[in-house]
Structure formats: C-alpha cells, structure tokens
Amino acid sequence: LRVRGRRVPGPNGLDPSRRWSSALIYSSRPLGVLQIELMSAPRATTLVVLELDHVLIAVSDLAAAARKIEARHGLASFEGGRHPGWGTANRIVPLGETYLELVAVVDESEAAQSPFGRWVAGVHPKLAQPFGWTVRTHQLDDVARRLGLTVDAGSRAGRDGQLVQWRLAGIEQA
C-alpha cells in the first residue's frame, strides 16, 4: 500500500514486501487523495486513484435548502441547473476541490422515466439528507469495464450559458 508515495505496512503489521489483496485504512485526519496499490500474487500491480468528487443531498426545495445551509453553516451555494431528461435540478455548495450537490425533483413525470430521477424521488427529501457520493478517476472506462458498468454521458446549461458535460457510471446500480 502506498499513501502519499510511501509504502506503508500491510494489515496487522504484515511485512509490506509481502503480497496482500486488500486493507482497511482508518485515520483521524484527512489523507487527501488516497492512492491504493492493489497487490496480489506475482502479477503487476494496478494503481487506482480515486478522489471524492461530491456528496449528493436530496431536498424538496432547492432555494429553501440553500437558505437553510447558509444560515446554519455559513455555506453559500449557487444555482447549478436543470438536468434535462432526468427531471431534476441542483444547487452547488463549493467545498474546495469537492462540493455538496443539493438535488430536487422538478418534474415528477420526467424523473419517473430516469434512473437518477427515480433515485432522488425515492429518498423522500422532505428532510434534506445525504443519499449518495461520487468519486472521480481519470480511468473511468477501465474501472467501469472491470465492474461491468455502462458509461453514460450527461449535460446541462451552466450558469454562464455554457454547456456543462460529464461522463458517469453506476447510476442505475445506485
């Protein structure tokens, strides 16, 4: 296992030069970007880099939720936009390199036709609550293929009118 470029002992103090398949890491302080080398028998190692992208919070009213988060926690947000074909819209609460995404169903019939819209609607967002989180990687196609996930694309108009585009995998499984 490598954390911040240094090899660290394996689980239960095992010799770090010995091959092992997984480990749990607990820390009372943030480690930043975690780089995990998956080690197994004499094959080459695979480096997987995952970063927290954002946490999804289902809400019933975007404007009211934004006011409440700002009043309670001092965190400002901005309008993200509507997700065409998903029946949802969002507001973004920036947190450095990550963010909170406040998400609400804005068109129930459209949301009923979308895996993401159904997911948001199924949370019962009368009480704002986290319902998912996403990670980002530069190896989305490889990771999705290994996990048997389909990579989909999405887009919406940004605040400045420019098209915001993304690729994702795992929505239907979520």
KAFENMO-V381273 format. One record per residue. N is the residue number from 1. RES is the residue in one small letter. SS is DSSP state (h for helix, s for strand, l for the rest). NEAR is the number of other C-alpha atoms within 8 Angstrom. D_FIRST is the distance of its C-alpha to the first C-alpha in Angstrom with 1 decimal. Layout:
# KAFENMO-V381273
[[N:RES:SS:NEAR:D_FIRST] [N:RES:SS:NEAR:D_FIRST]]
This chain:
# KAFENMO-V381273
[[1:l:l:11:0.0] [2:r:s:10:3.8] [3:v:s:10:6.7] [4:r:l:7:10.0] [5:g:l:5:9.2] [6:r:s:6:8.1] [7:r:s:8:5.6] [8:v:l:8:5.7] [9:p:l:9:7.2] [10:g:l:11:6.8] [11:p:h:7:9.5] [12:n:h:4:12.9] [13:g:h:6:12.0] [14:l:l:8:11.3] [15:d:l:7:11.0] [16:p:l:10:7.6] [17:s:l:4:9.6] [18:r:l:6:10.6] [19:r:l:8:9.8] [20:w:l:9:9.2] [21:s:l:7:9.8] [22:s:l:6:8.9] [23:a:l:6:8.3] [24:l:l:5:10.6] [25:i:l:4:10.1] [26:y:l:4:13.5] [27:s:l:6:14.7] [28:s:l:4:18.4] [29:r:l:4:18.0] [30:p:l:5:16.8] [31:l:l:6:13.6] [32:g:l:4:15.2] [33:v:l:8:13.5] [34:l:s:10:10.1] [35:q:s:11:8.1] [36:i:s:10:5.9] [37:e:s:10:5.4] [38:l:s:12:7.4] [39:m:l:12:7.9] [40:s:l:9:11.4] [41:a:l:6:14.4] [42:p:l:4:15.5] [43:r:l:5:15.2] [44:a:l:5:13.7] [45:t:l:8:10.4] [46:t:s:7:11.1] [47:l:s:8:9.8] [48:v:s:8:11.2] [49:v:s:10:12.3] [50:l:s:10:14.3] [51:e:s:9:16.6] [52:l:s:9:19.1] [53:d:s:11:22.4] [54:h:s:11:24.9] [55:v:s:12:26.2] [56:l:s:12:29.4] [57:i:s:13:32.2] [58:a:s:15:35.3] [59:v:l:14:38.6] [60:s:l:11:42.2] [61:d:l:7:43.5] [62:l:h:12:41.4] [63:a:h:6:43.8] [64:a:h:7:44.2] [65:a:h:12:40.5] [66:a:h:12:40.0] [67:r:h:8:42.8] [68:k:h:8:41.4] [69:i:h:11:37.9] [70:e:h:11:39.5] [71:a:h:8:41.9] [72:r:h:6:39.5] [73:h:h:6:36.4] [74:g:l:7:37.8] [75:l:l:8:35.7] [76:a:l:9:37.7] [77:s:l:10:37.2] [78:f:s:7:38.7] [79:e:s:8:40.0] [80:g:s:10:37.6] [81:g:s:11:40.0] [82:r:s:10:41.0] [83:h:s:12:38.9] [84:p:l:8:41.6] [85:g:l:7:41.6] [86:w:l:12:39.4] [87:g:l:17:42.1] [88:t:s:14:39.8] [89:a:s:12:39.6] [90:n:s:14:37.2] [91:r:s:14:37.0] [92:i:s:12:34.0] [93:v:s:12:33.0] [94:p:s:10:30.9] [95:l:s:7:28.0] [96:g:l:5:26.7] [97:e:l:6:24.3] [98:t:s:9:24.6] [99:y:s:12:27.7] [100:l:s:12:29.5] [101:e:s:12:31.6] [102:l:s:15:34.8] [103:v:s:14:36.0] [104:a:s:15:39.5] [105:v:s:13:41.5] [106:v:l:8:44.4] [107:d:l:8:46.0] [108:e:h:8:45.9] [109:s:h:7:47.3] [110:e:h:11:44.9] [111:a:h:18:41.9] [112:a:h:10:43.1] [113:q:l:9:42.7] [114:s:l:11:39.0] [115:p:h:11:35.9] [116:f:h:10:34.6] [117:g:h:15:38.1] [118:r:h:11:38.3] [119:w:h:9:34.9] [120:v:h:13:36.1] [121:a:h:11:39.5] [122:g:l:6:38.2] [123:v:l:8:36.5] [124:h:l:8:39.9] [125:p:l:12:39.2] [126:k:l:6:42.2] [127:l:l:7:39.7] [128:a:l:10:37.0] [129:q:s:8:33.7] [130:p:s:8:30.2] [131:f:s:9:29.9] [132:g:s:8:26.8] [133:w:s:9:24.0] [134:t:s:8:22.7] [135:v:s:9:19.6] [136:r:s:9:20.0] [137:t:l:8:18.3] [138:h:l:5:19.8] [139:q:l:6:19.3] [140:l:h:11:21.5] [141:d:h:7:23.5] [142:d:h:7:20.7] [143:v:h:8:19.0] [144:a:h:12:22.5] [145:r:h:9:23.5] [146:r:h:7:20.6] [147:l:h:6:21.5] [148:g:l:6:25.2] [149:l:l:9:26.1] [150:t:l:8:28.9] [151:v:s:11:28.4] [152:d:s:7:31.3] [153:a:s:8:32.7] [154:g:s:9:34.4] [155:s:s:10:36.4] [156:r:s:11:38.8] [157:a:s:11:41.0] [158:g:l:10:39.4] [159:r:l:8:41.3] [160:d:l:5:42.7] [161:g:l:6:43.8] [162:q:l:7:41.2] [163:l:s:8:39.3] [164:v:s:8:35.8] [165:q:s:8:33.8] [166:w:s:7:30.5] [167:r:s:8:28.8] [168:l:s:10:27.1] [169:a:s:10:26.0] [170:g:l:9:26.1] [171:i:l:8:29.2] [172:e:l:6:31.2] [173:q:l:4:28.5] [174:a:l:6:28.1]]
